[in-house]
Amino acid sequence: MKYVDEFRDATLGRSLARAIAAEVSSRRNYHLMEFCGGHTHAIARHGIPDLLPANVHLIHGPGCPVCVLPIGRIDSAIALALDHGVILCTYGDVLRVPASERRSLLQARAAGADVRMVYSSLDALRIARENPDREVVFFAIGFETTTPPTAAVLRQAKATGVKNFTAFCNHVLTPAAIRGILDSTAPEGARLDGIIGPSHVSTVIGSRPYEFVAEEYHRPVVIAGFEPLDVMQSILMLIRQINAGQAEVENEFTRAVSRDGNPKAQALIAEVLEPRPAFEWRGLGSIPRSALRINAAYGDFDTERRFPIPYRAVPDHKGCECGAILRGAKEPRNCRLFGTACTPESPVGSCMVSSEGACAAHYTYGRHRD
Ligand code: SF4
């Protein structure tokens, strides 16, 4: 398959592995965080850790949007569906995330709530048009990649005068989360020498928003595509920077990412959404200006203005290590529930739900190495 197989070529992969091994210094360790869940999945699926020297450590980051959604926000969505009688629309993985008392949106549906899975924000708007006598809420989650479609559908709802449609906005921002991790003073916080930067997110925001990581924190960043050779090449680029004592933002994914990103998408987001003063992340706590809310001009389409849904912070389930995994402080094998009480079929924590979650990726592809 043109443009995919080229980035999965085994011969090239082996030659990149040899180049990494040749450049790695035996006198030090390299702790590299792959921020994005897409990278976590690709690394596990293609067995990349097996191709690296033992002193190159890949650390999972918090870049799975389903994983970082705090329990309190899912509780709010369940309350909307059960107590306010709305049609609640969201993406499939979100339905399975355990919330308080291991309830989920799927269980709310079994209890009579009208919860529907959608493939896009447009599906939710269509459902609103088909049900003019019902309130329809789009439970919007995701990083910068999925934010433009939410902004676009709100603009469309306003332009066409739809009155029964709102979005419960939970879109979060990647650079703020990276700052939150680098600022983490938790004693078990991850040690990071470099970051494999998000690629799909960067097609929207570009590579420029990561320059503070190099300038203020003196850590290199390489924006990397999701194919195995992209990841291997980005690891080699990071190791070269680390060996040279450099800290720059480099772009391995030049076939899709530029320094400035997509200005049309950025303008669309700025028209409809604005930064929240702070937002709670699972595992990372409250991070300033790390999420978006709907602005006053689109306030009629903001679920949080239309319905009283007070937010309550809820701790993770007892025994679940999702928080530490999302901070890069632990690995799935460090959780005593992994593969026993917690499996993809019956997840206890959010990291086991989406295929991009560290626990689900490790369960599917890597647990035989434990
Ligand atoms: S195995 Fe399950 S409970 Fe443990 S950290 Fe992973 S998702 Fe959370």
Boltz pocket constraint, residues with backbone or C-beta under 6 A from the ligand:
constraints:
  - pocket:
      binder: B
      contacts: [[A, 319], [A, 320], [A, 321], [A, 322], [A, 325], [A, 332], [A, 335], [A, 336], [A, 337], [A, 338], [A, 339], [A, 342], [A, 343], [A, 347], [A, 348], [A, 349], [A, 350], [A, 351], [A, 352], [A, 353], [A, 359]]
      max_distance: 6.0
